Amino acid sequence: MTAHPQEGWISGGSPTVFVGNMQSAVEFYTEVLGFRVQHRADDHYALIDAGHGLTIGLHLPSANAPPPGTPGAIEIGFNVYRPIAEVVDALRARGVEFRVDEAGDPIVDDGPVQLAFFNDPDGNTLYLCDRS
């Protein structure tokens, strides 16, 4: 029997919520809901600490992201603790199909992180996040 793919590879993570106005979203999650900003990357991303291990990524939508407030405007990310390419290969071996760029690469460099996007059986967007 093979090890469960999560063991030592994937742990924790956060949902990503695409927002139309970063300042308004940060104010809502902090001043209204009482959470705190854990990390901020300019005006395009904020990681909100909602307590008890839950973080919420607020992100301005890119050109290919769904508009805020529409189906698909929330994604779930999983942190990886091995090189992302290794985790992608292991999940591909288990039948996961990753989105790829024009060159066929599933790994996206997004500033300080690397991401790899895929869907669950119902079409919900999931992604791996390598912060190393």
HELIX and SHEET records of a PDB file:
HELIX    1   1 MET A   22  GLU A   27  1                                   6    
HELIX    2   2 PHE A   28  VAL A   32  3                                   5    
HELIX    3   3 ILE A   84  ALA A   93  1                                  10    
SHEET    1   A 8 ARG A  36  ALA A  41  0                                        
SHEET    2   A 8 TYR A  45  GLY A  51 -1                                        
SHEET    3   A 8 LEU A  54  HIS A  59 -1                                        
SHEET    4   A 8 ILE A  10  PHE A  18  1                                        
SHEET    5   A 8 ILE A  74  VAL A  80 -1                                        
SHEET    6   A 8 THR A 125  ASP A 130  1                                        
SHEET    7   A 8 VAL A 113  ASN A 119 -1                                        
SHEET    8   A 8 ILE A 107  ASP A 110 -1                                        
END                                                                             
